């Protein structure tokens, strides 16, 4: 049996995703088959090369952001430790939210802690009670509340809950007994399962100007 020699690809071939077998270049398809490079369409080669180039930058940027976040958390933690040593208390409120600002008032870093919550079976009871209220309301009345309920429970997608709209329901002043029971059921359905810390960055040209976010989110950059 003839020995099959698989060579390490050159730097150029590696960038194109090619391997060399017995002196011939191949590219692996999605099924794991080795396809001779000359049999791969030019546009597919270009697409492969483009994606590999972008992914290379993306991996580097992801690693850089991870290092940046790590350093940011460490730097803020060190500063918090100094304040705690000096004053015997930690910066931030009960939830751990903090704001740090430069002396000129033109740059700031905010740390916000957001609770991660889930909803229990009481939510379905609340929905049933709310539906009963809406059905008895006269046609055309309280259309805004109807729309808010539809958005909160996202009835087009089973199991989906819009948390912000759901919490808006809790703020409505409605004295209907079933509505009040529904709001109590919503409150009882909420369980805090953990928390997540967000670090946000802002700057402005002068203390009289509004804050501009220094965006790190790729979708908003």
Backbone as CSV, one residue per row, in Angstrom:
resi,resn,N_x,N_y,N_z,CA_x,CA_y,CA_z,C_x,C_y,C_z
1,UNK,0.853,-1.192,0.000,0.000,0.000,0.000,0.886,1.238,0.000
2,UNK,0.543,2.163,-0.878,1.335,3.382,-0.990,1.122,4.272,0.224
3,UNK,2.207,4.752,0.796,2.114,5.616,1.976,1.552,6.969,1.574
4,UNK,0.683,7.479,2.411,0.085,8.788,2.181,0.794,9.794,3.066
5,UNK,1.409,10.755,2.447,2.147,11.772,3.181,1.321,13.039,3.252
6,UNK,0.966,13.433,4.482,0.221,14.682,4.691,1.194,15.715,5.203
7,UNK,1.434,16.730,4.397,2.402,17.754,4.748,1.726,18.912,5.458
8,UNK,2.488,19.586,6.273,1.990,20.815,6.871,1.866,21.878,5.786
9,UNK,0.748,22.549,5.695,0.574,23.563,4.653,1.484,24.753,4.907
10,UNK,1.831,25.427,3.811,2.595,26.657,3.949,1.705,27.723,4.551
11,UNK,2.285,28.870,4.902,1.504,29.947,5.516,0.394,30.411,4.589
12,UNK,0.689,30.486,3.265,-0.321,30.922,2.294,-1.441,29.906,2.195
13,UNK,-1.071,28.615,2.159,-2.081,27.572,2.050,-2.929,27.507,3.303
14,UNK,-2.287,27.693,4.476,-3.032,27.658,5.725,-4.084,28.757,5.745
15,UNK,-3.728,29.923,5.228,-4.675,31.029,5.198,-5.861,30.708,4.306
16,UNK,-5.634,29.881,3.279,-6.707,29.499,2.369,-7.403,28.230,2.819
17,UNK,-6.981,27.662,3.952,-7.614,26.455,4.475,-7.250,25.201,3.714
18,UNK,-6.089,25.187,3.061,-5.695,24.046,2.239,-4.736,23.141,3.000
19,UNK,-4.736,21.847,2.619,-3.751,20.891,3.108,-3.082,20.262,1.896
20,UNK,-1.884,19.756,2.086,-1.141,19.134,1.002,-1.005,17.650,1.286
21,UNK,-1.490,16.824,0.357,-1.405,15.370,0.473,-0.662,14.842,-0.735
22,UNK,0.509,14.186,-0.476,1.324,13.656,-1.572,1.622,14.711,-2.630
23,UNK,1.901,15.926,-2.153,2.286,16.992,-3.062,1.140,17.682,-3.759
24,UNK,-0.094,17.321,-3.444,-1.254,17.937,-4.096,-2.092,18.674,-3.057
25,UNK,-2.597,19.861,-3.390,-3.350,20.691,-2.447,-4.830,20.340,-2.468
26,UNK,-5.407,20.240,-1.273,-6.828,19.932,-1.111,-7.456,20.916,-0.122
27,UNK,-8.776,21.035,-0.237,-9.544,21.780,0.757,-10.618,20.855,1.298
28,UNK,-10.835,20.902,2.599,-11.834,20.046,3.237,-13.212,20.688,3.152
29,UNK,-14.220,19.897,2.710,-15.578,20.442,2.660,-16.284,20.180,3.985
30,UNK,-17.579,20.580,4.070,-18.319,20.499,5.324,-18.552,19.064,5.781
31,UNK,-18.410,18.095,4.871,-18.582,16.689,5.221,-17.267,16.010,5.555
32,UNK,-16.183,16.783,5.504,-14.878,16.219,5.824,-14.158,15.633,4.637
33,UNK,-14.725,15.762,3.436,-14.082,15.237,2.229,-12.993,16.198,1.756
34,UNK,-11.889,15.636,1.272,-10.822,16.456,0.702,-11.080,16.663,-0.785
35,UNK,-11.252,17.922,-1.158,-11.547,18.280,-2.547,-10.308,18.942,-3.146
36,UNK,-9.824,18.460,-4.292,-8.669,19.113,-4.933,-8.926,20.602,-5.122
37,UNK,-7.921,21.408,-4.813,-8.082,22.860,-4.877,-8.544,23.312,-6.254
38,UNK,-8.030,22.665,-7.293,-8.402,23.088,-8.644,-9.866,22.811,-8.964
39,UNK,-10.533,21.957,-8.156,-11.947,21.654,-8.371,-12.880,22.557,-7.565
40,UNK,-12.298,23.429,-6.760,-13.106,24.352,-5.955,-13.324,25.630,-6.755
41,UNK,-14.574,26.090,-6.803,-14.886,27.289,-7.569,-14.157,28.494,-7.015
42,UNK,-13.811,29.416,-7.919,-13.036,30.596,-7.518,-13.778,31.429,-6.476
43,UNK,-15.105,31.578,-6.638,-15.846,32.394,-5.681,-15.902,31.736,-4.303
44,UNK,-15.909,30.387,-4.291,-15.898,29.685,-3.009,-14.542,29.839,-2.308
45,UNK,-13.470,29.826,-3.094,-12.135,30.047,-2.520,-12.048,31.454,-1.933
46,UNK,-12.579,32.437,-2.676,-12.532,33.814,-2.219,-13.354,33.994,-0.950
47,UNK,-14.535,33.347,-0.909,-15.375,33.417,0.286,-14.659,32.799,1.481
48,UNK,-14.033,31.646,1.263,-13.288,30.966,2.322,-12.164,31.855,2.846
49,UNK,-11.418,32.456,1.929,-10.309,33.320,2.310,-10.795,34.544,3.085
50,UNK,-11.922,35.134,2.611,-12.469,36.322,3.266,-12.913,36.013,4.690
51,UNK,-13.634,34.894,4.853,-14.128,34.527,6.180,-12.965,34.229,7.123
52,UNK,-11.948,33.516,6.647,-10.803,33.192,7.501,-10.050,34.460,7.922
53,UNK,-9.965,35.423,6.998,-9.305,36.682,7.326,-10.071,37.435,8.406
54,UNK,-11.404,37.549,8.225,-12.228,38.253,9.202,-12.199,37.551,10.549
55,UNK,-12.286,36.205,10.533,-12.281,35.450,11.780,-10.964,35.614,12.536
56,UNK,-9.879,35.760,11.806,-8.592,35.993,12.457,-8.607,37.291,13.252
57,UNK,-9.121,38.350,12.613,-9.249,39.633,13.311,-10.234,39.526,14.477
58,UNK,-11.343,38.789,14.264,-12.375,38.670,15.298,-11.831,37.966,16.536
59,UNK,-11.055,36.902,16.337,-10.479,36.186,17.480,-9.517,37.079,18.258
60,UNK,-8.693,37.822,17.521,-7.750,38.732,18.188,-8.486,39.807,18.980
61,UNK,-9.554,40.369,18.350,-10.313,41.423,19.017,-11.030,40.874,20.247
62,UNK,-11.597,39.661,20.142,-12.276,39.039,21.269,-11.324,38.841,22.438
63,UNK,-10.116,38.368,22.129,-9.117,38.167,23.182,-8.711,39.499,23.805
64,UNK,-8.606,40.532,22.956,-8.226,41.864,23.455,-9.306,42.424,24.380
65,UNK,-10.581,42.247,23.995,-11.684,42.730,24.825,-11.720,41.974,26.149
66,UNK,-11.468,40.660,26.096,-11.452,39.861,27.329,-10.358,40.356,28.268
67,UNK,-9.180,40.664,27.694,-8.091,41.183,28.528,-8.456,42.553,29.081
68,UNK,-9.086,43.385,28.239,-9.486,44.725,28.676,-10.474,44.646,29.832
69,UNK,-11.468,43.770,29.709,-12.450,43.626,30.796,-11.774,43.135,32.071
70,UNK,-10.879,42.172,31.926,-10.176,41.643,33.094,-9.380,42.738,33.800
71,UNK,-8.646,43.544,33.008,-7.861,44.638,33.590,-8.769,45.700,34.219
72,UNK,-9.908,45.985,33.557,-10.837,46.988,34.083,-11.376,46.562,35.443
73,UNK,-11.822,45.314,35.532,-12.355,44.792,36.793,-11.281,44.822,37.877
74,UNK,-10.049,44.448,37.501,-8.953,44.439,38.477,-8.628,45.856,38.953
75,UNK,-8.579,46.820,38.018,-8.256,48.205,38.384,-9.325,48.804,39.296
76,UNK,-10.596,48.589,38.946,-11.680,49.112,39.775,-11.690,48.419,41.134
77,UNK,-11.402,47.127,41.139,-11.353,46.388,42.393,-10.263,46.905,43.308
78,UNK,-9.123,47.245,42.719,-8.021,47.797,43.514,-8.402,49.143,44.112
79,UNK,-9.072,49.975,43.287,-9.509,51.285,43.775,-10.537,51.118,44.902
80,UNK,-11.492,50.189,44.717,-12.502,49.935,45.749,-11.841,49.485,47.049
81,UNK,-10.805,48.653,46.913,-10.114,48.148,48.102,-9.431,49.285,48.863
82,UNK,-8.872,50.243,48.128,-8.239,51.398,48.775,-9.268,52.224,49.548
83,UNK,-10.430,52.447,48.926,-11.473,53.212,49.601,-11.978,52.470,50.829
84,UNK,-12.132,51.159,50.682,-12.611,50.375,51.815,-11.613,50.425,52.967
85,UNK,-10.321,50.387,52.624,-9.284,50.471,53.653,-9.292,51.839,54.323
86,UNK,-9.563,52.862,53.523,-9.537,54.226,54.047,-10.764,54.555,54.889
87,UNK,-11.937,54.123,54.408,-13.180,54.528,55.069,-13.935,53.383,55.748
88,UNK,-13.459,52.166,55.560,-14.092,51.033,56.216,-15.416,50.627,55.631
89,UNK,-15.691,51.012,54.387,-16.937,50.635,53.726,-16.697,50.517,52.232
90,UNK,-17.568,49.791,51.555,-17.424,49.587,50.120,-18.198,50.649,49.351
91,UNK,-17.680,50.992,48.187,-18.367,51.934,47.310,-19.550,51.228,46.665
92,UNK,-20.596,51.988,46.402,-21.757,51.411,45.735,-22.902,51.177,46.697
93,UNK,-24.104,51.070,46.147,-25.291,50.828,46.958,-25.468,49.364,47.269
94,UNK,-26.678,49.026,47.675,-26.988,47.663,48.084,-26.806,46.675,46.930
95,UNK,-27.118,47.105,45.712,-27.005,46.214,44.560,-25.594,46.167,43.993
96,UNK,-24.726,47.079,44.431,-23.353,47.063,43.935,-23.111,47.955,42.740
97,UNK,-24.087,48.822,42.397,-23.887,49.756,41.295,-22.895,50.843,41.707
98,UNK,-21.965,51.171,40.814,-20.966,52.197,41.130,-20.725,53.085,39.915
99,UNK,-20.286,54.322,40.188,-19.897,55.253,39.130,-18.567,55.882,39.508
100,UNK,-17.626,55.881,38.553,-16.305,56.476,38.754,-16.150,57.585,37.711
101,UNK,-15.566,58.732,38.112,-15.529,59.875,37.203,-14.201,60.626,37.328
102,UNK,-13.764,61.196,36.199,-12.548,62.008,36.219,-12.827,63.350,36.888
103,UNK,-11.760,64.020,37.320,-11.897,65.282,38.034,-12.571,66.348,37.171
104,UNK,-12.280,66.338,35.859,-12.869,67.360,34.987,-14.325,67.069,34.629
105,UNK,-14.843,65.924,35.072,-16.242,65.595,34.820,-16.548,65.219,33.387
106,UNK,-15.534,64.838,32.613,-15.745,64.560,31.188,-15.612,63.076,30.821
107,UNK,-15.245,62.249,31.773,-15.157,60.817,31.517,-15.663,60.065,32.746
108,UNK,-16.393,58.985,32.482,-16.854,58.198,33.621,-17.004,56.731,33.230
109,UNK,-16.895,55.901,34.245,-17.085,54.455,34.100,-18.192,54.051,35.056
110,UNK,-19.196,53.356,34.543,-20.307,52.911,35.374,-20.322,51.388,35.450
111,UNK,-20.530,50.889,36.660,-20.699,49.454,36.874,-22.137,49.239,37.329
112,UNK,-22.887,48.468,36.558,-24.286,48.205,36.893,-24.491,46.709,37.068
113,UNK,-25.159,46.353,38.157,-25.432,44.950,38.455,-26.900,44.682,38.164
114,UNK,-27.152,43.756,37.256,-28.516,43.446,36.843,-28.905,42.057,37.337
115,UNK,-30.063,41.969,37.997,-30.544,40.675,38.472,-30.980,39.802,37.298
116,UNK,-30.644,38.534,37.346,-31.121,37.550,36.380,-32.328,36.857,37.000
117,UNK,-33.483,36.959,36.343,-34.701,36.431,36.941,-35.392,35.424,36.036
118,UNK,-36.181,34.554,36.671,-37.048,33.617,35.950,-38.461,33.773,36.505
119,UNK,-39.434,33.255,35.764,-40.828,33.361,36.174,-41.404,31.962,36.398
120,UNK,-42.106,31.804,37.531,-42.691,30.522,37.881,-44.082,30.333,37.299
121,UNK,-44.747,29.214,37.670,-46.076,28.885,37.103,-47.161,29.888,37.475
122,UNK,-46.931,30.710,38.508,-47.930,31.727,38.872,-48.199,32.689,37.728
123,UNK,-47.228,32.780,36.796,-47.390,33.708,35.675,-48.561,33.308,34.789
124,UNK,-48.786,31.998,34.635,-49.911,31.537,33.820,-51.239,31.868,34.493
125,UNK,-51.248,31.811,35.820,-52.456,32.198,36.553,-52.735,33.682,36.329
126,UNK,-51.668,34.487,36.390,-51.813,35.920,36.158,-52.369,36.191,34.772
127,UNK,-51.869,35.497,33.784,-52.334,35.694,32.405,-53.814,35.360,32.281
128,UNK,-54.242,34.292,32.935,-55.651,33.910,32.879,-56.536,34.965,33.519
129,UNK,-56.120,35.511,34.653,-56.889,36.554,35.324,-56.947,37.827,34.484
130,UNK,-55.827,38.183,33.875,-55.776,39.383,33.033,-56.676,39.220,31.818
131,UNK,-56.663,38.039,31.211,-57.534,37.779,30.058,-59.001,37.952,30.438
132,UNK,-59.352,37.509,31.657,-60.731,37.659,32.114,-61.116,39.117,32.233
133,UNK,-60.203,39.936,32.726,-60.472,41.376,32.827,-60.694,41.986,31.451
134,UNK,-59.795,41.681,30.540,-59.848,42.287,29.210,-61.124,41.901,28.478
135,UNK,-61.555,40.648,28.618,-62.747,40.180,27.920,-63.994,40.931,28.384
136,UNK,-64.012,41.369,29.641,-65.194,42.050,30.165,-65.168,43.550,29.953
137,UNK,-64.000,44.087,29.602,-63.929,45.515,29.329,-64.651,45.807,28.023
138,UNK,-65.325,46.917,27.955,-66.088,47.257,26.751,-65.163,47.392,25.555
139,UNK,-65.663,47.063,24.395,-64.876,47.107,23.167,-64.313,48.505,22.939
140,UNK,-63.020,48.586,22.686,-62.375,49.861,22.403,-61.831,50.560,23.629
141,UNK,-62.259,50.107,24.821,-61.753,50.767,26.027,-60.409,50.180,26.426
142,UNK,-59.556,51.011,26.981,-58.256,50.589,27.484,-57.449,49.828,26.430
143,UNK,-57.467,50.346,25.199,-56.740,49.682,24.115,-55.241,49.637,24.402
144,UNK,-54.746,50.680,25.073,-53.310,50.710,25.381,-52.929,49.550,26.290
145,UNK,-53.807,49.238,27.249,-53.522,48.140,28.174,-53.589,46.802,27.442
146,UNK,-54.554,46.670,26.538,-54.641,45.445,25.743,-53.345,45.216,24.972
147,UNK,-52.861,46.291,24.328,-51.633,46.182,23.544,-50.448,45.835,24.434
148,UNK,-50.408,46.430,25.629,-49.308,46.171,26.562,-49.322,44.717,27.014
149,UNK,-50.512,44.187,27.289,-50.630,42.780,27.694,-50.165,41.862,26.573
150,UNK,-50.567,42.183,25.347,-50.152,41.364,24.196,-48.639,41.339,24.070
151,UNK,-47.999,42.513,24.236,-46.539,42.572,24.125,-45.864,41.854,25.285
152,UNK,-46.417,42.025,26.491,-45.796,41.441,27.682,-45.744,39.926,27.599
153,UNK,-46.823,39.322,27.141,-46.873,37.863,27.077,-46.533,37.328,25.695
154,UNK,-46.315,38.226,24.750,-45.852,37.849,23.417,-46.591,36.619,22.916
155,UNK,-47.896,36.737,22.769,-48.740,35.582,22.492,-48.444,34.895,21.170
156,UNK,-47.704,35.573,20.266,-47.384,34.941,18.991,-46.285,33.886,19.132
157,UNK,-45.518,33.970,20.238,-44.444,33.012,20.472,-44.667,32.388,21.837
158,UNK,-45.106,31.152,21.837,-45.441,30.481,23.091,-44.231,30.434,24.023
159,UNK,-44.465,30.805,25.281,-43.405,30.733,26.274,-42.521,31.946,26.350
160,UNK,-42.714,32.907,25.454,-41.875,34.097,25.445,-42.485,35.186,26.332
161,UNK,-41.642,35.825,27.108,-42.084,36.879,28.012,-41.255,38.130,27.761
162,UNK,-41.931,39.275,27.611,-41.243,40.558,27.496,-41.182,41.158,28.889
163,UNK,-40.014,41.081,29.530,-39.897,41.458,30.935,-40.218,42.928,31.173
164,UNK,-39.718,43.819,30.307,-39.938,45.247,30.536,-41.419,45.592,30.471
165,UNK,-42.153,45.035,29.500,-43.588,45.304,29.404,-44.349,44.642,30.549
166,UNK,-43.861,43.480,30.988,-44.504,42.804,32.115,-44.399,43.656,33.376
167,UNK,-43.241,44.251,33.601,-43.060,45.098,34.781,-43.884,46.383,34.668
168,UNK,-44.142,46.835,33.433,-44.998,48.012,33.254,-46.421,47.720,33.710
169,UNK,-46.872,46.469,33.537,-48.211,46.095,34.009,-48.325,46.300,35.520
170,UNK,-47.239,46.011,36.239,-47.258,46.132,37.701,-47.425,47.578,38.160
171,UNK,-47.082,48.530,37.275,-47.153,49.940,37.657,-48.502,50.585,37.331
172,UNK,-49.372,49.847,36.655,-50.671,50.409,36.281,-51.593,50.483,37.495
173,UNK,-52.319,51.594,37.604,-53.258,51.788,38.711,-54.637,51.307,38.274
174,UNK,-54.921,50.036,38.466,-56.216,49.447,38.121,-56.750,48.747,39.363
175,UNK,-57.954,49.071,39.777,-58.482,48.583,41.047,-59.333,47.333,40.907
176,UNK,-59.494,46.807,39.705,-60.264,45.574,39.505,-59.656,44.464,40.369
177,UNK,-60.510,43.741,41.112,-60.024,42.731,42.055,-59.209,41.642,41.360
178,UNK,-59.680,41.203,40.197,-58.933,40.166,39.471,-57.592,40.693,38.971
179,UNK,-57.578,41.951,38.554,-56.319,42.547,38.108,-55.311,42.590,39.263
180,UNK,-55.785,42.970,40.447,-54.894,43.035,41.610,-54.364,41.646,41.963
181,UNK,-55.221,40.635,41.859,-54.766,39.254,42.116,-53.755,38.820,41.066
182,UNK,-53.971,39.267,39.824,-53.031,38.928,38.751,-51.671,39.553,39.008
183,UNK,-51.663,40.816,39.454,-50.393,41.480,39.732,-49.660,40.799,40.890
184,UNK,-50.424,40.342,41.881,-49.810,39.624,42.996,-49.207,38.302,42.513
185,UNK,-49.903,37.640,41.587,-49.387,36.391,41.028,-48.094,36.635,40.253
186,UNK,-48.029,37.751,39.510,-46.800,38.086,38.777,-45.649,38.280,39.760
187,UNK,-45.912,39.041,40.828,-44.857,39.277,41.822,-44.383,37.966,42.443
188,UNK,-45.318,37.074,42.728,-44.956,35.805,43.352,-44.231,34.867,42.387
189,UNK,-44.380,35.124,41.084,-43.747,34.239,40.087,-42.275,34.560,39.892
190,UNK,-41.846,35.743,40.341,-40.481,36.207,40.065,-39.487,35.566,41.033
191,UNK,-38.449,34.954,40.459,-37.369,34.375,41.255,-36.039,34.908,40.740
192,UNK,-35.233,35.483,41.629,-33.908,35.972,41.259,-32.938,34.795,41.277
193,UNK,-32.373,34.466,40.130,-31.487,33.302,40.019,-30.006,33.669,40.026
194,UNK,-29.704,34.945,39.985,-28.300,35.365,39.981,-28.209,36.810,39.554
195,UNK,-27.021,37.262,39.274,-26.820,38.640,38.833,-25.674,38.691,37.840
196,UNK,-25.673,39.738,37.023,-24.628,39.933,36.037,-24.147,41.366,36.103
197,UNK,-22.837,41.544,36.003,-22.249,42.864,36.129,-21.905,43.422,34.753
198,UNK,-22.340,44.653,34.501,-22.062,45.331,33.238,-21.189,46.551,33.505
199,UNK,-20.171,46.746,32.675,-19.316,47.926,32.784,-19.538,48.779,31.541
200,UNK,-19.887,50.053,31.740,-20.169,50.944,30.624,-19.294,52.196,30.729
201,UNK,-18.994,52.784,29.570,-18.031,53.882,29.508,-18.651,55.074,28.798
202,UNK,-18.406,56.277,29.340,-18.996,57.490,28.780,-17.974,58.623,28.770
203,UNK,-18.180,59.556,27.832,-17.324,60.731,27.766,-18.112,61.907,27.202
204,UNK,-17.591,63.113,27.408,-18.197,64.324,26.851,-17.116,65.389,26.749
205,UNK,-17.358,66.379,25.913,-16.351,67.414,25.670,-16.197,68.376,26.839
206,UNK,-17.305,68.645,27.539,-17.263,69.542,28.690,-18.372,69.139,29.650
207,UNK,-18.300,69.582,30.900,-19.347,69.240,31.867,-20.733,69.732,31.478
208,UNK,-20.819,70.657,30.524,-22.122,71.169,30.088,-22.756,70.298,29.004
209,UNK,-21.967,69.414,28.413,-22.465,68.575,27.323,-23.078,67.285,27.857
210,UNK,-23.873,66.647,26.997,-24.441,65.353,27.355,-23.405,64.243,27.193
211,UNK,-23.646,63.152,27.881,-22.711,62.031,27.830,-22.851,61.263,26.524
212,UNK,-21.722,60.803,25.976,-21.694,59.917,24.821,-21.117,58.572,25.262
213,UNK,-21.781,57.520,24.871,-21.283,56.188,25.232,-20.076,55.839,24.368
214,UNK,-19.043,55.299,24.994,-17.903,54.733,24.276,-18.275,53.283,23.993
215,UNK,-18.660,53.026,22.745,-19.279,51.755,22.391,-18.263,50.665,22.138
216,UNK,-18.491,49.527,22.795,-17.665,48.342,22.549,-18.500,47.259,21.886
217,UNK,-19.837,47.365,21.989,-20.758,46.435,21.338,-20.632,46.581,19.822
218,UNK,-20.277,45.490,19.122,-20.050,45.533,17.678,-21.293,45.990,16.926
219,UNK,-22.476,45.589,17.398,-23.711,45.931,16.688,-24.028,47.419,16.780
220,UNK,-23.449,48.115,17.775,-23.775,49.525,17.986,-22.607,50.446,17.673
221,UNK,-21.481,49.880,17.270,-20.285,50.709,17.022,-20.472,51.578,15.792
